[in-house]
């Protein structure tokens, strides 16, 4: 697994990263509110938050080209 070049500079500037982190944060708020009101953790919301966090992190992983046709 390789990271994209200069990922530390690019990571905070990517809008997809910002939106994925916002989605993860809002999921965490929903989990806390639901836990406080009902005492039960909503597992589907926890999963959605974790996947949002993984989506933000995956933006800095370099992905190889899928087809040889893409290379020009």
Biopython code that builds the backbone (N, CA, C, O; Angstrom):
import numpy as np
from Bio.PDB.StructureBuilder import StructureBuilder

atoms = [
    (1, "UNK", "N", (0.847, -1.166, 0.000)),
    (1, "UNK", "CA", (0.000, 0.000, 0.000)),
    (1, "UNK", "C", (0.898, 1.235, 0.000)),
    (1, "UNK", "O", (1.732, 1.404, 0.889)),
    (2, "UNK", "N", (0.723, 2.087, -0.993)),
    (2, "UNK", "CA", (1.493, 3.319, -1.111)),
    (2, "UNK", "C", (0.570, 4.517, -0.946)),
    (2, "UNK", "O", (-0.595, 4.475, -1.342)),
    (3, "UNK", "N", (1.091, 5.571, -0.365)),
    (3, "UNK", "CA", (0.322, 6.802, -0.213)),
    (3, "UNK", "C", (0.589, 7.716, -1.398)),
    (3, "UNK", "O", (1.629, 7.612, -2.047)),
    (4, "UNK", "N", (-0.359, 8.617, -1.681)),
    (4, "UNK", "CA", (-0.158, 9.564, -2.772)),
    (4, "UNK", "C", (0.981, 10.503, -2.413)),
    (4, "UNK", "O", (1.293, 10.691, -1.237)),
    (5, "UNK", "N", (1.598, 11.088, -3.427)),
    (5, "UNK", "CA", (2.717, 11.987, -3.184)),
    (5, "UNK", "C", (2.234, 13.234, -2.457)),
    (5, "UNK", "O", (1.179, 13.787, -2.767)),
    (6, "UNK", "N", (3.022, 13.657, -1.496)),
    (6, "UNK", "CA", (2.746, 14.881, -0.734)),
    (6, "UNK", "C", (1.355, 14.849, -0.076)),
    (6, "UNK", "O", (0.622, 15.838, -0.093)),
    (7, "UNK", "N", (1.014, 13.692, 0.502)),
    (7, "UNK", "CA", (-0.329, 13.509, 1.052)),
    (7, "UNK", "C", (-0.608, 14.404, 2.248)),
    (7, "UNK", "O", (-1.756, 14.784, 2.480)),
    (8, "UNK", "N", (0.414, 14.743, 3.005)),
    (8, "UNK", "CA", (0.180, 15.578, 4.195)),
    (8, "UNK", "C", (-0.289, 16.976, 3.823)),
    (8, "UNK", "O", (-1.051, 17.595, 4.566)),
    (9, "UNK", "N", (0.160, 17.475, 2.682)),
    (9, "UNK", "CA", (-0.257, 18.802, 2.238)),
    (9, "UNK", "C", (-1.629, 18.746, 1.563)),
    (9, "UNK", "O", (-2.431, 19.669, 1.706)),
    (10, "UNK", "N", (-1.895, 17.668, 0.833)),
    (10, "UNK", "CA", (-3.139, 17.553, 0.071)),
    (10, "UNK", "C", (-4.323, 17.102, 0.920)),
    (10, "UNK", "O", (-5.459, 17.481, 0.635)),
    (11, "UNK", "N", (-4.083, 16.305, 1.951)),
    (11, "UNK", "CA", (-5.169, 15.679, 2.721)),
    (11, "UNK", "C", (-6.197, 16.669, 3.258)),
    (11, "UNK", "O", (-7.390, 16.460, 3.042)),
    (12, "UNK", "N", (-5.797, 17.734, 3.944)),
    (12, "UNK", "CA", (-6.831, 18.636, 4.492)),
    (12, "UNK", "C", (-7.528, 19.481, 3.428)),
    (12, "UNK", "O", (-8.579, 20.060, 3.701)),
    (13, "UNK", "N", (-6.964, 19.564, 2.219)),
    (13, "UNK", "CA", (-7.539, 20.422, 1.190)),
    (13, "UNK", "C", (-8.529, 19.694, 0.287)),
    (13, "UNK", "O", (-9.201, 20.339, -0.517)),
    (14, "UNK", "N", (-8.637, 18.392, 0.393)),
    (14, "UNK", "CA", (-9.547, 17.622, -0.453)),
    (14, "UNK", "C", (-10.970, 17.727, 0.090)),
    (14, "UNK", "O", (-11.223, 17.404, 1.251)),
    (15, "UNK", "N", (-11.901, 18.182, -0.759)),
    (15, "UNK", "CA", (-13.282, 18.346, -0.315)),
    (15, "UNK", "C", (-13.936, 17.020, 0.030)),
    (15, "UNK", "O", (-14.767, 16.960, 0.936)),
    (16, "UNK", "N", (-13.578, 15.960, -0.673)),
    (16, "UNK", "CA", (-14.169, 14.663, -0.361)),
    (16, "UNK", "C", (-13.758, 14.205, 1.035)),
    (16, "UNK", "O", (-14.529, 13.544, 1.731)),
    (17, "UNK", "N", (-12.547, 14.559, 1.437)),
    (17, "UNK", "CA", (-12.079, 14.224, 2.784)),
    (17, "UNK", "C", (-12.863, 15.033, 3.815)),
    (17, "UNK", "O", (-13.304, 14.497, 4.832)),
    (18, "UNK", "N", (-13.030, 16.302, 3.549)),
    (18, "UNK", "CA", (-13.782, 17.151, 4.492)),
    (18, "UNK", "C", (-15.207, 16.653, 4.664)),
    (18, "UNK", "O", (-15.714, 16.597, 5.784)),
    (19, "UNK", "N", (-15.858, 16.290, 3.563)),
    (19, "UNK", "CA", (-17.235, 15.813, 3.646)),
    (19, "UNK", "C", (-17.328, 14.458, 4.345)),
    (19, "UNK", "O", (-18.258, 14.223, 5.116)),
    (20, "UNK", "N", (-16.382, 13.574, 4.085)),
    (20, "UNK", "CA", (-16.391, 12.263, 4.751)),
    (20, "UNK", "C", (-16.155, 12.414, 6.253)),
    (20, "UNK", "O", (-16.783, 11.722, 7.054)),
    (21, "UNK", "N", (-15.252, 13.318, 6.633)),
    (21, "UNK", "CA", (-15.016, 13.550, 8.065)),
    (21, "UNK", "C", (-16.225, 14.206, 8.727)),
    (21, "UNK", "O", (-16.537, 13.913, 9.881)),
    (22, "UNK", "N", (-16.904, 15.090, 8.003)),
    (22, "UNK", "CA", (-18.126, 15.694, 8.540)),
    (22, "UNK", "C", (-19.205, 14.633, 8.734)),
    (22, "UNK", "O", (-19.904, 14.639, 9.747)),
    (23, "UNK", "N", (-19.346, 13.725, 7.772)),
    (23, "UNK", "CA", (-20.315, 12.634, 7.906)),
    (23, "UNK", "C", (-19.981, 11.741, 9.102)),
    (23, "UNK", "O", (-20.877, 11.318, 9.833)),
    (24, "UNK", "N", (-18.695, 11.456, 9.297)),
    (24, "UNK", "CA", (-18.285, 10.641, 10.443)),
    (24, "UNK", "C", (-18.571, 11.370, 11.755)),
    (24, "UNK", "O", (-19.007, 10.755, 12.728)),
    (25, "UNK", "N", (-18.324, 12.678, 11.781)),
    (25, "UNK", "CA", (-18.595, 13.466, 12.984)),
    (25, "UNK", "C", (-20.090, 13.498, 13.301)),
    (25, "UNK", "O", (-20.487, 13.338, 14.455)),
    (26, "UNK", "N", (-20.909, 13.704, 12.282)),
    (26, "UNK", "CA", (-22.356, 13.725, 12.508)),
    (26, "UNK", "C", (-22.875, 12.356, 12.942)),
    (26, "UNK", "O", (-23.804, 12.275, 13.746)),
    (27, "UNK", "N", (-22.292, 11.291, 12.426)),
    (27, "UNK", "CA", (-22.665, 9.948, 12.885)),
    (27, "UNK", "C", (-22.313, 9.757, 14.353)),
    (27, "UNK", "O", (-23.074, 9.154, 15.110)),
    (28, "UNK", "N", (-21.149, 10.277, 14.752)),
    (28, "UNK", "CA", (-20.742, 10.171, 16.156)),
    (28, "UNK", "C", (-21.702, 10.951, 17.057)),
    (28, "UNK", "O", (-22.036, 10.495, 18.151)),
    (29, "UNK", "N", (-22.142, 12.118, 16.602)),
    (29, "UNK", "CA", (-23.107, 12.907, 17.378)),
    (29, "UNK", "C", (-24.427, 12.147, 17.499)),
    (29, "UNK", "O", (-25.043, 12.126, 18.565)),
    (30, "UNK", "N", (-24.857, 11.522, 16.397)),
    (30, "UNK", "CA", (-26.099, 10.756, 16.436)),
    (30, "UNK", "C", (-25.991, 9.563, 17.389)),
    (30, "UNK", "O", (-26.935, 9.257, 18.117)),
    (31, "UNK", "N", (-24.841, 8.895, 17.378)),
    (31, "UNK", "CA", (-24.625, 7.767, 18.294)),
    (31, "UNK", "C", (-24.699, 8.247, 19.741)),
    (31, "UNK", "O", (-25.354, 7.615, 20.570)),
    (32, "UNK", "N", (-24.042, 9.342, 20.044)),
    (32, "UNK", "CA", (-24.045, 9.875, 21.421)),
    (32, "UNK", "C", (-25.436, 10.277, 21.866)),
    (32, "UNK", "O", (-25.845, 9.989, 22.990)),
    (33, "UNK", "N", (-26.164, 10.946, 20.978)),
    (33, "UNK", "CA", (-27.525, 11.366, 21.347)),
    (33, "UNK", "C", (-28.430, 10.156, 21.571)),
    (33, "UNK", "O", (-29.207, 10.126, 22.525)),
    (34, "UNK", "N", (-28.328, 9.161, 20.693)),
    (34, "UNK", "CA", (-29.150, 7.970, 20.839)),
    (34, "UNK", "C", (-28.776, 7.190, 22.089)),
    (34, "UNK", "O", (-29.646, 6.662, 22.781)),
    (35, "UNK", "N", (-27.488, 7.118, 22.376)),
    (35, "UNK", "CA", (-27.028, 6.424, 23.578)),
    (35, "UNK", "C", (-27.533, 7.137, 24.835)),
    (35, "UNK", "O", (-27.929, 6.492, 25.806)),
    (36, "UNK", "N", (-27.516, 8.456, 24.809)),
    (36, "UNK", "CA", (-27.964, 9.246, 25.952)),
    (36, "UNK", "C", (-29.474, 9.115, 26.158)),
    (36, "UNK", "O", (-29.941, 9.038, 27.295)),
    (37, "UNK", "N", (-30.239, 9.091, 25.063)),
    (37, "UNK", "CA", (-31.695, 9.032, 25.174)),
    (37, "UNK", "C", (-32.227, 7.626, 25.451)),
    (37, "UNK", "O", (-33.152, 7.463, 26.246)),
    (38, "UNK", "N", (-31.651, 6.607, 24.800)),
    (38, "UNK", "CA", (-32.202, 5.258, 24.922)),
    (38, "UNK", "C", (-31.327, 4.296, 25.695)),
    (38, "UNK", "O", (-31.812, 3.290, 26.213)),
    (39, "UNK", "N", (-30.037, 4.596, 25.776)),
    (39, "UNK", "CA", (-29.116, 3.689, 26.456)),
    (39, "UNK", "C", (-28.619, 2.565, 25.577)),
    (39, "UNK", "O", (-27.864, 1.706, 26.034)),
    (40, "UNK", "N", (-29.038, 2.556, 24.299)),
    (40, "UNK", "CA", (-28.616, 1.520, 23.363)),
    (40, "UNK", "C", (-27.817, 2.162, 22.232)),
    (40, "UNK", "O", (-28.228, 3.186, 21.687)),
    (41, "UNK", "N", (-26.685, 1.571, 21.878)),
    (41, "UNK", "CA", (-25.928, 2.117, 20.749)),
    (41, "UNK", "C", (-26.543, 1.674, 19.419)),
    (41, "UNK", "O", (-26.799, 0.485, 19.229)),
    (42, "UNK", "N", (-26.784, 2.612, 18.496)),
    (42, "UNK", "CA", (-27.317, 2.237, 17.178)),
    (42, "UNK", "C", (-26.188, 1.699, 16.298)),
    (42, "UNK", "O", (-25.376, 2.468, 15.784)),
    (43, "UNK", "N", (-26.141, 0.393, 16.131)),
    (43, "UNK", "CA", (-25.027, -0.249, 15.439)),
    (43, "UNK", "C", (-24.903, 0.182, 13.984)),
    (43, "UNK", "O", (-23.789, 0.294, 13.472)),
    (44, "UNK", "N", (-26.015, 0.424, 13.312)),
    (44, "UNK", "CA", (-25.950, 0.821, 11.901)),
    (44, "UNK", "C", (-25.316, 2.203, 11.758)),
    (44, "UNK", "O", (-24.604, 2.459, 10.786)),
    (45, "UNK", "N", (-25.566, 3.085, 12.705)),
    (45, "UNK", "CA", (-24.978, 4.427, 12.657)),
    (45, "UNK", "C", (-23.488, 4.364, 12.977)),
    (45, "UNK", "O", (-22.696, 5.108, 12.399)),
    (46, "UNK", "N", (-23.106, 3.490, 13.885)),
    (46, "UNK", "CA", (-21.686, 3.296, 14.189)),
    (46, "UNK", "C", (-20.965, 2.797, 12.940)),
    (46, "UNK", "O", (-19.873, 3.268, 12.619)),
    (47, "UNK", "N", (-21.571, 1.850, 12.241)),
    (47, "UNK", "CA", (-20.991, 1.336, 11.003)),
    (47, "UNK", "C", (-20.875, 2.407, 9.933)),
    (47, "UNK", "O", (-19.862, 2.485, 9.238)),
    (48, "UNK", "N", (-21.906, 3.235, 9.796)),
    (48, "UNK", "CA", (-21.874, 4.321, 8.808)),
    (48, "UNK", "C", (-20.772, 5.318, 9.135)),
    (48, "UNK", "O", (-20.088, 5.805, 8.235)),
    (49, "UNK", "N", (-20.599, 5.619, 10.399)),
    (49, "UNK", "CA", (-19.537, 6.539, 10.808)),
    (49, "UNK", "C", (-18.153, 5.979, 10.537)),
    (49, "UNK", "O", (-17.255, 6.697, 10.099)),
    (50, "UNK", "N", (-17.989, 4.691, 10.799)),
    (50, "UNK", "CA", (-16.693, 4.050, 10.543)),
    (50, "UNK", "C", (-16.377, 4.004, 9.050)),
    (50, "UNK", "O", (-15.233, 4.220, 8.648)),
    (51, "UNK", "N", (-17.387, 3.725, 8.232)),
    (51, "UNK", "CA", (-17.167, 3.716, 6.786)),
    (51, "UNK", "C", (-16.866, 5.113, 6.256)),
    (51, "UNK", "O", (-16.074, 5.255, 5.325)),
    (52, "UNK", "N", (-17.474, 6.136, 6.823)),
    (52, "UNK", "CA", (-17.159, 7.512, 6.427)),
    (52, "UNK", "C", (-15.720, 7.854, 6.776)),
    (52, "UNK", "O", (-15.022, 8.507, 6.000)),
    (53, "UNK", "N", (-15.285, 7.416, 7.930)),
    (53, "UNK", "CA", (-13.900, 7.648, 8.336)),
    (53, "UNK", "C", (-12.931, 6.901, 7.421)),
    (53, "UNK", "O", (-11.894, 7.440, 7.035)),
    (54, "UNK", "N", (-13.274, 5.664, 7.076)),
    (54, "UNK", "CA", (-12.436, 4.887, 6.151)),
    (54, "UNK", "C", (-12.395, 5.529, 4.767)),
    (54, "UNK", "O", (-11.362, 5.483, 4.098)),
    (55, "UNK", "N", (-13.500, 6.124, 4.329)),
    (55, "UNK", "CA", (-13.523, 6.799, 3.027)),
    (55, "UNK", "C", (-12.577, 7.988, 3.022)),
    (55, "UNK", "O", (-11.904, 8.234, 2.022)),
    (56, "UNK", "N", (-12.515, 8.725, 4.115)),
    (56, "UNK", "CA", (-11.607, 9.870, 4.199)),
    (56, "UNK", "C", (-10.157, 9.403, 4.169)),
    (56, "UNK", "O", (-9.323, 10.017, 3.504)),
    (57, "UNK", "N", (-9.854, 8.339, 4.874)),
    (57, "UNK", "CA", (-8.479, 7.833, 4.922)),
    (57, "UNK", "C", (-8.070, 7.232, 3.578)),
    (57, "UNK", "O", (-6.914, 7.350, 3.171)),
    (58, "UNK", "N", (-9.006, 6.594, 2.894)),
    (58, "UNK", "CA", (-8.668, 5.938, 1.629)),
    (58, "UNK", "C", (-8.313, 6.930, 0.527)),
    (58, "UNK", "O", (-7.749, 6.532, -0.493)),
    (59, "UNK", "N", (-8.624, 8.195, 0.705)),
    (59, "UNK", "CA", (-8.285, 9.196, -0.311)),
    (59, "UNK", "C", (-6.782, 9.397, -0.444)),
    (59, "UNK", "O", (-6.330, 9.863, -1.490)),
    (60, "UNK", "N", (-6.002, 9.071, 0.558)),
    (60, "UNK", "CA", (-4.555, 9.276, 0.475)),
    (60, "UNK", "C", (-3.808, 8.010, 0.057)),
    (60, "UNK", "O", (-2.581, 8.021, -0.033)),
    (61, "UNK", "N", (-4.531, 6.922, -0.198)),
    (61, "UNK", "CA", (-3.890, 5.687, -0.655)),
    (61, "UNK", "C", (-3.823, 5.718, -2.179)),
    (61, "UNK", "O", (-4.835, 5.907, -2.854)),
    (62, "UNK", "N", (-2.638, 5.534, -2.698)),
    (62, "UNK", "CA", (-2.436, 5.540, -4.146)),
    (62, "UNK", "C", (-3.038, 4.282, -4.750)),
    (62, "UNK", "O", (-2.760, 3.173, -4.294)),
    (63, "UNK", "N", (-3.869, 4.459, -5.784)),
    (63, "UNK", "CA", (-4.527, 3.329, -6.417)),
    (63, "UNK", "C", (-3.945, 3.124, -7.811)),
    (63, "UNK", "O", (-3.880, 4.066, -8.601)),
    (64, "UNK", "N", (-3.522, 1.896, -8.119)),
    (64, "UNK", "CA", (-2.967, 1.646, -9.457)),
    (64, "UNK", "C", (-4.048, 1.757, -10.523)),
    (64, "UNK", "O", (-5.237, 1.610, -10.242)),
    (65, "UNK", "N", (-3.619, 2.016, -11.738)),
    (65, "UNK", "CA", (-4.568, 2.088, -12.853)),
    (65, "UNK", "C", (-5.193, 0.713, -13.067)),
    (65, "UNK", "O", (-4.540, -0.314, -12.882)),
    (66, "UNK", "N", (-6.452, 0.709, -13.454)),
    (66, "UNK", "CA", (-7.149, -0.551, -13.640)),
    (66, "UNK", "C", (-6.948, -1.112, -15.039)),
    (66, "UNK", "O", (-6.899, -2.330, -15.213)),
    (67, "UNK", "N", (-6.832, -0.250, -16.034)),
    (67, "UNK", "CA", (-6.669, -0.689, -17.409)),
    (67, "UNK", "C", (-5.391, -0.146, -17.999)),
    (67, "UNK", "O", (-4.931, 0.933, -17.628)),
    (68, "UNK", "N", (-4.821, -0.896, -18.916)),
    (68, "UNK", "CA", (-3.656, -0.399, -19.638)),
    (68, "UNK", "C", (-4.046, 0.700, -20.615)),
    (68, "UNK", "O", (-3.196, 1.488, -21.030)),
    (69, "UNK", "N", (-5.318, 0.763, -20.988)),
    (69, "UNK", "CA", (-5.801, 1.776, -21.928)),
    (69, "UNK", "C", (-5.737, 3.182, -21.345)),
    (69, "UNK", "O", (-5.640, 4.158, -22.089)),
    (70, "UNK", "N", (-5.791, 3.292, -20.021)),
    (70, "UNK", "CA", (-5.767, 4.603, -19.368)),
    (70, "UNK", "C", (-4.409, 5.272, -19.482)),
    (70, "UNK", "O", (-4.318, 6.494, -19.358)),
    (71, "UNK", "N", (-3.367, 4.518, -19.712)),
    (71, "UNK", "CA", (-2.027, 5.070, -19.786)),
    (71, "UNK", "C", (-1.803, 5.708, -21.141)),
    (71, "UNK", "O", (-2.002, 5.074, -22.178)),
    (72, "UNK", "N", (-1.394, 6.942, -21.129)),
    (72, "UNK", "CA", (-1.147, 7.631, -22.385)),
    (72, "UNK", "C", (0.221, 8.246, -22.393)),
    (72, "UNK", "O", (0.610, 8.874, -23.378)),
]
sb = StructureBuilder()
sb.init_structure("model")
sb.init_model(0)
sb.init_chain("A")
sb.init_seg("    ")
for serial, (resi, resn, name, xyz) in enumerate(atoms, 1):
    if name == "N":
        sb.init_residue(resn, " ", resi, " ")
    sb.init_atom(name, np.array(xyz, "f"), 0.0, 1.0, " ", f" {name:<3s}", serial, name[0])
structure = sb.get_structure()
